[in-house]
Amino acid sequence: MVKPPAARSAVPGPGRLGLVEPTAPSELRDLGWVGEDSIELLWSLSRAANADLALRTLVRLKDGLGEGWAELDAALRTDKGLRGRLFGLFGASSACGDHLVADPASWKILAGDVRLPSKDEATATMMAAVGAEPEDGAHPDAKLYRAKVTGPDAIAALRKAYRDELMLLAAVDLAATVENEPVLPYQTVGHQLSDLADAALNAALAVAVAAVCPDAPCPVRLAVIAMGKCGARELNYVSDVDVVFVAEPADAIASRIAGEMMRVGSSAFFDVDAALRPEGKRGELVRTLDSHVAYYKRWAKTWEFQALLKARPMIGDVALGQQYVDALSPMVWTASEREDFVPEVQAMRRRVEEMVPPELRERELKLGRGSLRDVEFAVQLLQLVHGRADEALHVQSTIDALTALAARGYVGRDDAANLAASYEFLRLLEHRLQLQKLRRTHTLPPADDEEALRWLARAAHMRPDGSKDALGVLNAEIKRNSHRVRRLHAKLFYRPLLESVARIDKEALRLSPDAAIRQLAALGYTAPENALGHLTALTSGASRKGRIQALLLPTLLESLADTPDPDAGLLAYRRLSDAMTDQTWFLRLLRDEASVAERLMTVLGSSAYVPDLLIKAPDVVRLFADSPAGPRLLESKPEDVARGILTASARHDDPARAIAAARSLRRYELARIASADILGMLDVPGVCKALSSVWAAVLNAALAAVTKASEKELGTPAPATFTVIGMGRLGGGELGYGSDADVLFVCEPREGIDETVAVKWANSIGDKVRALLGAPSTDPPLEVDTGLRPEGRSGPMVRTLASYEAYYAQWAQAWEIQALLRAHHVAGDADLGLRFLHMIDKTRYPEGGVSEQAVREIRRIKARVDSERLPRGADPATHTKLGRGGLADIEWTVQLIQLRHAHEIESLHNTSTLETLDAIGAAELLSESDVDLLRDAWITATKARNCLVLVRGKATDQLPGSGRVLSAVAQIAGWGGGDAGEFLDNYLRVTRRAKAVVERVFGE
């Protein structure tokens, strides 16, 4: 049992703080953080990526500050931003911690209202470290600087200034992992790091100018061109900075300045690499502009033009640098005209991946499978191919390029958004790994190093999701994003190979089975060997059907790859194709109607509920096409469907055969409704209304068939009239896919018939209807539940109208009165049904409203339901029926308002939750905002509950915390790309707000 807050320990222990070392308490005493006034500090410290490391670094900082510790201690107690920045930094980066401890007073850099510096401010800081001033030389427009400090002193000063700026950025970036500070966007981090690199190398260039030309002005114009990630302004925390030098003249002095700048920069900041220059490391370090142009016109290889995509004038003579970019840019955008350009780029990516040791390919964030390079190569290839004619693609950063590709239609918006999200996630992990020790690394810890992975999870701000801890979430996210990158990379980068995967016949075979399996795996198939077997079976033989399948499968596979479960979808498609082997229209429809094929794959790859229905009711596939009036899936009207079910069943005298006919049409309708739902064509009320209408029609058909057979057997008319009253969601017209049919059976003896005889006959009819409908079947079940009848399951199944009236007048309990609010005639004798409803009106809408005693009883029952009915192990935050802000909460709230006010407001005489909410709003019984919150929560929970059945193929109320099922539910619910995190966040947000309204209404 969880203790109430007041009973918990006032000072959290080390284990609860995330401290694992036994020495932690003594270190806390060293800091003076052991009293109740330190609890807030300790909770903040516990959220650091490595609380032990953060604590040890704080102790070292205290020792270094001496008497100055009191000032920092006081600031930490009041400045949450400082706490977030300092604790986040110390817990995630031992190198930054060491840097700050070496100069303890520099903690003040992180205090107060921190603002990241602009590029000009960073440049001024770095220049000030070496006393650099503008160079007044032979080329005053060259924008060179001359430093007053050179040699080892300059390197030490620059290193200190650079690390201070880097530490500030890292602290701001990490603050959100500890305190509720804003999350720094990925692009902002990349821009800041690139601007800092520009500023740092500008200072290094100033030192180089002073060292090479100590007594005279610099006689050359020198431009430094940023390449790679720095050129695109998406630099890492620890990375080579790729540069190219352009000089006029390119003489010995220019080469010495460039070399000295690289030496100073590599000693003080990061490796400065000029290997991307013409001829690589064998080529001249510095060239003139004409020499560069001549080389690229005659000798440059494809990869060198690809590298030039990110070229940017950086420092030095910026005008000369811009001339360099302007001269070479046209060559970049005509590179795709080179012979075998696309295969060459693809081959280069494969060579890069092959260079990674096999044991590291799954852990390598930069070069492995599903890595950053997959994204970058795919994006750059699309840029180079389409950018020749579209200047909108002439951008440098990966995210900007993806945005442009999507905006111009070269990549789907969902694909671009998903690829960008995965790219940013992988870059985040890369940044956190590099910050730990300020070392250049791109490799995830091994799977068995749980401690390192747990640190990474916390440093990357992973949070438990209810079913997994932070480490579990990290592993799931790594797998999900890597898979998504592989799939989209294959889709965008190797699209021409997709046809080869599908055409398995001898004439068209272009891939070996192993290669085909690799491509299927890249598309997202988790069992590619099985998928290849399905493709082989579908396209085998020389039949016309096999050739058509081979023609169709490239498109079908691509559509399936975008669904939550392409493996299950491909299997379902094979099963459906096998069932349709004699139906020539099936493949012709898929071939001639592209929308039908795409919609069918979406349904098959999203749902375990629909495929079996389609196999038994394949004509529904015809409805996937559009008519001039719109989607054919929406052409059927509920009243027409009901008439069709009754007419079809009435053709049979045998009740079993009549109900089988009704079941067949129900199967067809369920497939139609569910398909329209998955494809986003039906809203929640439309789905519920359609399902309720089908259920009522089947009940009507079953009752009519059983009554007809009984009359034939008796040889006389039925001894009683019989009606079915829908209760619960059936009565409200709000059934879901997994809902049972709650009903009451009512009879009335015909004139001259003994009541005992009539009731006995009616009970036999009710039993037969329930038995025939509930008979085992491969279809979704048809359970008729009479548990809401008077006296519950211990009472008689069928009562006369007079018996019901007597019972409700004398014995009706609060819950029974509440249940009657949703009573509605659904089948059988309409006149008897109407008289029953009029009879119960005085019970469910009593004069003056229900008594306060009844209201208290309802509140008591609701409290008991909340505490006892939730299944063991269920998460109350995400249980769609009984969870916080779920369906029960909304429906009980609406029904309580009905019980108290329906006697005076006739519009509340309604069995539908949504329509009653509208009436409550119109009568101003709740504010418009409260009504909107309740309606939104009911629709959200109902949608989630329906989607769970569609995905899993069986009734369930519990949303999973993560995983494939949640992603599939999110995708069917309309969250593009199956963004499970955003879907779940929205569900929790909507239901949490609704729960506040529920608690307020029930507390009044």
ChimeraX attribute file (.defattr): number of C-alpha atoms within 10 A of each C-alpha:
attribute: neighborCount
match mode: 1-to-1
recipient: residues
	/A:1	3
	/A:2	6
	/A:3	8
	/A:4	7
	/A:5	8
	/A:6	7
	/A:7	8
	/A:8	10
	/A:9	10
	/A:10	12
	/A:11	17
	/A:12	16
	/A:13	14
	/A:14	19
	/A:15	12
	/A:16	12
	/A:17	18
	/A:18	17
	/A:19	21
	/A:20	13
	/A:21	11
	/A:22	10
	/A:23	12
	/A:24	19
	/A:25	15
	/A:26	12
	/A:27	17
	/A:28	18
	/A:29	12
	/A:30	14
	/A:31	17
	/A:32	11
	/A:33	19
	/A:34	19
	/A:35	10
	/A:36	13
	/A:37	12
	/A:38	15
	/A:39	16
	/A:40	16
	/A:41	19
	/A:42	22
	/A:43	17
	/A:44	19
	/A:45	27
	/A:46	24
	/A:47	22
	/A:48	33
	/A:49	28
	/A:50	28
	/A:51	27
	/A:52	23
	/A:53	19
	/A:54	25
	/A:55	23
	/A:56	18
	/A:57	20
	/A:58	22
	/A:59	19
	/A:60	17
	/A:61	23
	/A:62	20
	/A:63	16
	/A:64	17
	/A:65	18
	/A:66	10
	/A:67	10
	/A:68	14
	/A:69	19
	/A:70	13
	/A:71	10
	/A:72	19
	/A:73	15
	/A:74	10
	/A:75	17
	/A:76	19
	/A:77	15
	/A:78	12
	/A:79	14
	/A:80	21
	/A:81	25
	/A:82	26
	/A:83	23
	/A:84	28
	/A:85	28
	/A:86	29
	/A:87	34
	/A:88	31
	/A:89	33
	/A:90	30
	/A:91	30
	/A:92	31
	/A:93	28
	/A:94	19
	/A:95	19
	/A:96	24
	/A:97	26
	/A:98	16
	/A:99	16
	/A:100	24
	/A:101	21
	/A:102	13
	/A:103	14
	/A:104	20
	/A:105	15
	/A:106	13
	/A:107	19
	/A:108	11
	/A:109	15
	/A:110	21
	/A:111	19
	/A:112	12
	/A:113	8
	/A:114	14
	/A:115	10
	/A:116	12
	/A:117	16
	/A:118	13
	/A:119	18
	/A:120	12
	/A:121	14
	/A:122	22
	/A:123	20
	/A:124	17
	/A:125	20
	/A:126	26
	/A:127	27
	/A:128	17
	/A:129	22
	/A:130	24
	/A:131	19
	/A:132	23
	/A:133	16
	/A:134	14
	/A:135	20
	/A:136	16
	/A:137	17
	/A:138	13
	/A:139	16
	/A:140	14
	/A:141	14
	/A:142	22
	/A:143	19
	/A:144	26
	/A:145	25
	/A:146	27
	/A:147	25
	/A:148	18
	/A:149	18
	/A:150	21
	/A:151	12
	/A:152	12
	/A:153	12
	/A:154	21
	/A:155	23
	/A:156	16
	/A:157	17
	/A:158	27
	/A:159	20
	/A:160	18
	/A:161	22
	/A:162	22
	/A:163	17
	/A:164	20
	/A:165	20
	/A:166	18
	/A:167	25
	/A:168	24
	/A:169	24
	/A:170	25
	/A:171	26
	/A:172	25
	/A:173	23
	/A:174	31
	/A:175	26
	/A:176	22
	/A:177	27
	/A:178	27
	/A:179	21
	/A:180	11
	/A:181	16
	/A:182	13
	/A:183	13
	/A:184	15
	/A:185	11
	/A:186	17
	/A:187	16
	/A:188	13
	/A:189	22
	/A:190	21
	/A:191	19
	/A:192	24
	/A:193	24
	/A:194	25
	/A:195	23
	/A:196	25
	/A:197	27
	/A:198	23
	/A:199	24
	/A:200	27
	/A:201	29
	/A:202	25
	/A:203	33
	/A:204	35
	/A:205	29
	/A:206	28
	/A:207	31
	/A:208	27
	/A:209	27
	/A:210	24
	/A:211	20
	/A:212	16
	/A:213	16
	/A:214	14
	/A:215	8
	/A:216	12
	/A:217	16
	/A:218	25
	/A:219	14
	/A:220	19
	/A:221	25
	/A:222	32
	/A:223	30
	/A:224	26
	/A:225	27
	/A:226	27
	/A:227	26
	/A:228	23
	/A:229	21
	/A:230	28
	/A:231	25
	/A:232	22
	/A:233	26
	/A:234	24
	/A:235	25
	/A:236	24
	/A:237	25
	/A:238	20
	/A:239	18
	/A:240	19
	/A:241	26
	/A:242	21
	/A:243	24
	/A:244	24
	/A:245	25
	/A:246	29
	/A:247	23
	/A:248	18
	/A:249	16
	/A:250	20
	/A:251	13
	/A:252	10
	/A:253	17
	/A:254	26
	/A:255	19
	/A:256	18
	/A:257	25
	/A:258	26
	/A:259	18
	/A:260	19
	/A:261	23
	/A:262	23
	/A:263	17
	/A:264	27
	/A:265	26
	/A:266	18
	/A:267	17
	/A:268	23
	/A:269	23
	/A:270	22
	/A:271	18
	/A:272	20
	/A:273	16
	/A:274	24
	/A:275	15
	/A:276	18
	/A:277	23
	/A:278	22
	/A:279	15
	/A:280	12
	/A:281	12
	/A:282	9
	/A:283	13
	/A:284	13
	/A:285	21
	/A:286	29
	/A:287	23
	/A:288	18
	/A:289	21
	/A:290	12
	/A:291	14
	/A:292	19
	/A:293	16
	/A:294	11
	/A:295	12
	/A:296	16
	/A:297	12
	/A:298	8
	/A:299	11
	/A:300	15
	/A:301	14
	/A:302	18
	/A:303	14
	/A:304	18
	/A:305	21
	/A:306	21
	/A:307	16
	/A:308	21
	/A:309	24
	/A:310	23
	/A:311	27
	/A:312	24
	/A:313	22
	/A:314	25
	/A:315	22
	/A:316	25
	/A:317	24
	/A:318	21
	/A:319	16
	/A:320	22
	/A:321	26
	/A:322	16
	/A:323	15
	/A:324	23
	/A:325	18
	/A:326	11
	/A:327	15
	/A:328	19
	/A:329	16
	/A:330	11
	/A:331	16
	/A:332	21
	/A:333	24
	/A:334	16
	/A:335	19
	/A:336	23
	/A:337	12
	/A:338	11
	/A:339	9
	/A:340	10
	/A:341	17
	/A:342	19
	/A:343	11
	/A:344	14
	/A:345	20
	/A:346	15
	/A:347	12
	/A:348	15
	/A:349	18
	/A:350	13
	/A:351	11
	/A:352	12
	/A:353	20
	/A:354	14
	/A:355	11
	/A:356	16
	/A:357	11
	/A:358	11
	/A:359	9
	/A:360	16
	/A:361	19
	/A:362	20
	/A:363	20
	/A:364	22
	/A:365	24
	/A:366	22
	/A:367	22
	/A:368	24
	/A:369	24
	/A:370	31
	/A:371	27
	/A:372	23
	/A:373	20
	/A:374	25
	/A:375	24
	/A:376	20
	/A:377	20
	/A:378	22
	/A:379	23
	/A:380	24
	/A:381	19
	/A:382	21
	/A:383	27
	/A:384	24
	/A:385	17
	/A:386	20
	/A:387	20
	/A:388	18
	/A:389	11
	/A:390	13
	/A:391	12
	/A:392	14
	/A:393	23
	/A:394	20
	/A:395	18
	/A:396	22
	/A:397	23
	/A:398	23
	/A:399	24
	/A:400	16
	/A:401	22
	/A:402	29
	/A:403	19
	/A:404	20
	/A:405	22
	/A:406	17
	/A:407	15
	/A:408	15
	/A:409	10
	/A:410	15
	/A:411	18
	/A:412	14
	/A:413	17
	/A:414	13
	/A:415	22
	/A:416	22
	/A:417	18
	/A:418	20
	/A:419	24
	/A:420	20
	/A:421	16
	/A:422	24
	/A:423	25
	/A:424	19
	/A:425	19
	/A:426	22
	/A:427	22
	/A:428	19
	/A:429	21
	/A:430	25
	/A:431	24
	/A:432	26
	/A:433	27
	/A:434	22
	/A:435	25
	/A:436	20
	/A:437	17
	/A:438	17
	/A:439	14
	/A:440	18
	/A:441	18
	/A:442	22
	/A:443	19
	/A:444	19
	/A:445	17
	/A:446	13
	/A:447	10
	/A:448	8
	/A:449	10
	/A:450	12
	/A:451	12
	/A:452	16
	/A:453	20
	/A:454	21
	/A:455	22
	/A:456	25
	/A:457	23
	/A:458	23
	/A:459	29
	/A:460	23
	/A:461	21
	/A:462	18
	/A:463	16
	/A:464	15
	/A:465	15
	/A:466	14
	/A:467	13
	/A:468	15
	/A:469	14
	/A:470	22
	/A:471	21
	/A:472	18
	/A:473	21
	/A:474	23
	/A:475	15
	/A:476	15
	/A:477	18
	/A:478	21
	/A:479	14
	/A:480	16
	/A:481	21
	/A:482	24
	/A:483	22
	/A:484	23
	/A:485	30
	/A:486	24
	/A:487	25
	/A:488	26
	/A:489	26
	/A:490	23
	/A:491	20
	/A:492	19
	/A:493	23
	/A:494	16
	/A:495	14
	/A:496	12
	/A:497	16
	/A:498	21
	/A:499	21
	/A:500	20
	/A:501	27
	/A:502	28
	/A:503	25
	/A:504	23
	/A:505	17
	/A:506	8
	/A:507	7
	/A:508	13
	/A:509	15
	/A:510	17
	/A:511	19
	/A:512	12
	/A:513	14
	/A:514	12
	/A:515	13
	/A:516	23
	/A:517	21
	/A:518	16
	/A:519	23
	/A:520	25
	/A:521	19
	/A:522	24
	/A:523	26
	/A:524	24
	/A:525	25
	/A:526	16
	/A:527	14
	/A:528	20
	/A:529	17
	/A:530	15
	/A:531	22
	/A:532	21
	/A:533	12
	/A:534	18
	/A:535	22
	/A:536	18
	/A:537	14
	/A:538	23
	/A:539	23
	/A:540	18
	/A:541	12
	/A:542	9
	/A:543	10
	/A:544	10
	/A:545	18
	/A:546	18
	/A:547	16
	/A:548	16
	/A:549	22
	/A:550	24
	/A:551	16
	/A:552	20
	/A:553	22
	/A:554	20
	/A:555	19
	/A:556	22
	/A:557	24
	/A:558	19
	/A:559	18
	/A:560	30
	/A:561	25
	/A:562	22
	/A:563	25
	/A:564	27
	/A:565	24
	/A:566	26
	/A:567	23
	/A:568	22
	/A:569	25
	/A:570	25
	/A:571	19
	/A:572	23
	/A:573	22
	/A:574	16
	/A:575	17
	/A:576	19
	/A:577	18
	/A:578	14
	/A:579	14
	/A:580	15
	/A:581	13
	/A:582	9
	/A:583	12
	/A:584	10
	/A:585	12
	/A:586	17
	/A:587	18
	/A:588	12
	/A:589	17
	/A:590	23
	/A:591	17
	/A:592	10
	/A:593	14
	/A:594	14
	/A:595	15
	/A:596	19
	/A:597	22
	/A:598	18
	/A:599	22
	/A:600	23
	/A:601	25
	/A:602	25
	/A:603	26
	/A:604	29
	/A:605	28
	/A:606	31
	/A:607	29
	/A:608	21
	/A:609	25
	/A:610	25
	/A:611	26
	/A:612	20
	/A:613	23
	/A:614	22
	/A:615	20
	/A:616	16
	/A:617	19
	/A:618	19
	/A:619	14
	/A:620	22
	/A:621	21
	/A:622	15
	/A:623	18
	/A:624	25
	/A:625	20
	/A:626	15
	/A:627	11
	/A:628	6
	/A:629	8
	/A:630	10
	/A:631	14
	/A:632	17
	/A:633	25
	/A:634	16
	/A:635	11
	/A:636	13
	/A:637	10
	/A:638	18
	/A:639	12
	/A:640	10
	/A:641	18
	/A:642	22
	/A:643	13
	/A:644	15
	/A:645	23
	/A:646	23
	/A:647	15
	/A:648	17
	/A:649	27
	/A:650	21
	/A:651	12
	/A:652	16
	/A:653	14
	/A:654	15
	/A:655	24
	/A:656	16
	/A:657	15
	/A:658	24
	/A:659	28
	/A:660	18
	/A:661	22
	/A:662	28
	/A:663	23
	/A:664	19
	/A:665	22
	/A:666	24
	/A:667	22
	/A:668	18
	/A:669	22
	/A:670	25
	/A:671	26
	/A:672	24
	/A:673	25
	/A:674	25
	/A:675	29
	/A:676	22
	/A:677	23
	/A:678	24
	/A:679	19
	/A:680	13
	/A:681	15
	/A:682	18
	/A:683	12
	/A:684	19
	/A:685	18
	/A:686	16
	/A:687	24
	/A:688	23
	/A:689	18
	/A:690	25
	/A:691	25
	/A:692	26
	/A:693	23
	/A:694	25
	/A:695	22
	/A:696	23
	/A:697	24
	/A:698	25
	/A:699	25
	/A:700	23
	/A:701	29
	/A:702	30
	/A:703	23
	/A:704	23
	/A:705	24
	/A:706	23
	/A:707	24
	/A:708	18
	/A:709	15
	/A:710	18
	/A:711	13
	/A:712	13
	/A:713	9
	/A:714	11
	/A:715	9
	/A:716	9
	/A:717	13
	/A:718	19
	/A:719	23
	/A:720	22
	/A:721	20
	/A:722	29
	/A:723	26
	/A:724	27
	/A:725	25
	/A:726	25
	/A:727	26
	/A:728	23
	/A:729	21
	/A:730	30
	/A:731	26
	/A:732	22
	/A:733	27
	/A:734	24
	/A:735	25
	/A:736	24
	/A:737	24
	/A:738	19
	/A:739	19
	/A:740	18
	/A:741	22
	/A:742	21
	/A:743	24
	/A:744	24
	/A:745	24
	/A:746	28
	/A:747	28
	/A:748	21
	/A:749	21
	/A:750	14
	/A:751	9
	/A:752	7
	/A:753	13
	/A:754	12
	/A:755	17
	/A:756	10
	/A:757	12
	/A:758	21
	/A:759	23
	/A:760	14
	/A:761	20
	/A:762	28
	/A:763	18
	/A:764	14
	/A:765	21
	/A:766	22
	/A:767	13
	/A:768	17
	/A:769	23
	/A:770	18
	/A:771	14
	/A:772	17
	/A:773	21
	/A:774	13
	/A:775	10
	/A:776	11
	/A:777	10
	/A:778	7
	/A:779	15
	/A:780	19
	/A:781	17
	/A:782	22
	/A:783	16
	/A:784	18
	/A:785	15
	/A:786	22
	/A:787	15
	/A:788	19
	/A:789	22
	/A:790	22
	/A:791	15
	/A:792	12
	/A:793	12
	/A:794	9
	/A:795	13
	/A:796	14
	/A:797	22
	/A:798	27
	/A:799	23
	/A:800	21
	/A:801	18
	/A:802	14
	/A:803	15
	/A:804	18
	/A:805	16
	/A:806	12
	/A:807	12
	/A:808	19
	/A:809	12
	/A:810	8
	/A:811	11
	/A:812	18
	/A:813	15
	/A:814	19
	/A:815	14
	/A:816	18
	/A:817	20
	/A:818	22
	/A:819	17
	/A:820	22
	/A:821	27
	/A:822	23
	/A:823	27
	/A:824	24
	/A:825	24
	/A:826	24
	/A:827	24
	/A:828	24
	/A:829	16
	/A:830	15
	/A:831	13
	/A:832	20
	/A:833	23
	/A:834	14
	/A:835	13
	/A:836	23
	/A:837	17
	/A:838	11
	/A:839	16
	/A:840	19
	/A:841	18
	/A:842	13
	/A:843	21
	/A:844	27
	/A:845	25
	/A:846	18
	/A:847	15
	/A:848	12
	/A:849	19
	/A:850	22
	/A:851	14
	/A:852	10
	/A:853	10
	/A:854	18
	/A:855	17
	/A:856	13
	/A:857	15
	/A:858	20
	/A:859	17
	/A:860	12
	/A:861	14
	/A:862	19
	/A:863	13
	/A:864	11
	/A:865	13
	/A:866	16
	/A:867	10
	/A:868	10
	/A:869	12
	/A:870	15
	/A:871	12
	/A:872	7
	/A:873	7
	/A:874	15
	/A:875	19
	/A:876	17
	/A:877	18
	/A:878	24
	/A:879	23
	/A:880	30
	/A:881	21
	/A:882	24
	/A:883	23
	/A:884	24
	/A:885	32
	/A:886	29
	/A:887	24
	/A:888	19
	/A:889	26
	/A:890	27
	/A:891	18
	/A:892	18
	/A:893	22
	/A:894	22
	/A:895	22
	/A:896	19
	/A:897	19
	/A:898	28
	/A:899	25
	/A:900	20
	/A:901	22
	/A:902	24
	/A:903	20
	/A:904	14
	/A:905	14
	/A:906	12
	/A:907	16
	/A:908	25
	/A:909	20
	/A:910	20
	/A:911	22
	/A:912	22
	/A:913	24
	/A:914	22
	/A:915	16
	/A:916	20
	/A:917	28
	/A:918	18
	/A:919	21
	/A:920	23
	/A:921	17
	/A:922	14
	/A:923	14
	/A:924	11
	/A:925	14
	/A:926	17
	/A:927	13
	/A:928	14
	/A:929	11
	/A:930	18
	/A:931	23
	/A:932	16
	/A:933	22
	/A:934	30
	/A:935	20
	/A:936	18
	/A:937	27
	/A:938	27
	/A:939	17
	/A:940	22
	/A:941	27
	/A:942	23
	/A:943	24
	/A:944	27
	/A:945	24
	/A:946	29
	/A:947	31
	/A:948	31
	/A:949	21
	/A:950	26
	/A:951	26
	/A:952	16
	/A:953	18
	/A:954	15
	/A:955	20
	/A:956	17
	/A:957	22
	/A:958	21
	/A:959	22
	/A:960	20
	/A:961	19
	/A:962	18
	/A:963	14
	/A:964	15
	/A:965	22
	/A:966	24
	/A:967	27
	/A:968	26
	/A:969	32
	/A:970	25
	/A:971	21
	/A:972	29
	/A:973	21
	/A:974	15
	/A:975	16
	/A:976	17
	/A:977	19
	/A:978	23
	/A:979	17
	/A:980	22
	/A:981	16
	/A:982	12
	/A:983	21
	/A:984	22
	/A:985	10
	/A:986	13
	/A:987	22
	/A:988	18
	/A:989	14
	/A:990	21
	/A:991	28
	/A:992	18
	/A:993	17
	/A:994	26
	/A:995	21
	/A:996	15
	/A:997	22
	/A:998	22
	/A:999	13
	/A:1000	11
	/A:1001	14
	/A:1002	18
	/A:1003	8
	/A:1004	5
